[in-house]
Amino acid sequence: MVDKVSVRRATKEVTRLWPVWLVTFGLLGIVYAIAPQQIGIIAYKVALIGLGAVAGYWLDRWAFPPIRSETSASGREHAMYRRAALMAAGMLACVLGV
């Protein structure tokens, strides 16, 4: 059975970003009006960004041991920074075509 609290949290997360989605689809509509042939390229670049993020995440999981509960708070914090840096590097590498 679905918990009402978790449904509320999920709904809040989705509605919190509606201005970002509105601007994104508005800009995508402008691109489509000006140069519709570019939509495929935009989809390709978005897929590359996602691929780079997933590759960076799994590289971090493979290269470094998982964060365990006995790790100190600063150790978890540094691990999050490390993972974010690896994901950003993977995204940048994929988008630039390296």
N, C-alpha and C positions, 0 to 999 in steps of 0.2 A: 504494500500500500504506500502511496506517495504521501510524504510528510508535508503539511501545509506550510511549515516554516521554510523548508527547502524550496518549495514552489515560489514563495514570496521572494526569497533571495535571488532565485534565477530570474524572476520577472524584473526585479530591481536592477540586476546586472544588464539585462537586455535594454531596458528603457533608459538606463543611465547614458548609454552611448548613442542615442538616437540622433543628436545633432551631428555627430561624426558621420553616421551613415547618410544623413541628409546631404551634407556637403559632398561626400564621396560620390553619391549617385548623381548629384547635380553637376559636378565636374565631369563625370563620365558621360552625362547627357550632352554637355557642351562639346566634348571631344567627338562624340558621335555625330553631332550636327555639323561640325567643321570638317572632320576627316574620319568618316566611318571605317576606312580601311585600317585605322590604327587600333581598333578595339581588340583584334587578335593579338597584336603585339603587347598591348596592356595585359591581356590575360596570360600571355606567355611570361612576362616579367613578374607578375604576381605569383605564378606557379614556381618560378625560380626562387623567389624570396621564401616561399613556404618550404621548398626543398632544402634550401640552405639552412633554415631554422631547424628543420628536423635532423639534418646531417650534423649540425653543431651540437644539438642536444644529445644525439646518440654517441657522438665522439666523446663528449664529456662523461656520459654513463660508462663508456667502454674504457676510457683512459684513466679515470679516477674512481676510487671506491665510492659506493653510495653514501649519502649522508646518513649517519646512524644517530639514534636518539642519545647515545652517550657523548656525542660530539658537543663541545661547548657552543654557546650562542655565537661567539665570534667566529668559530670554525664554520658554522652553518652559514653565517653571513658572507664569509669569504668564498665559500663554495657557491653561493648564489651569484656572487659577482663573477666568479670564474665561468660559471655556466652561461651567464648573460653575455660575457665577452666572447666565448666560443661560438655561441649562436649568432651574435652580431657579425663575427668574422666569417662564419659560414654563409650567412645571407649576403654579405658584401662580395665574397668570392664568387658566389653563383651569379649574382646580378652583373658583376663586371666581366664574367666569362673567363675567369682565371682557371 
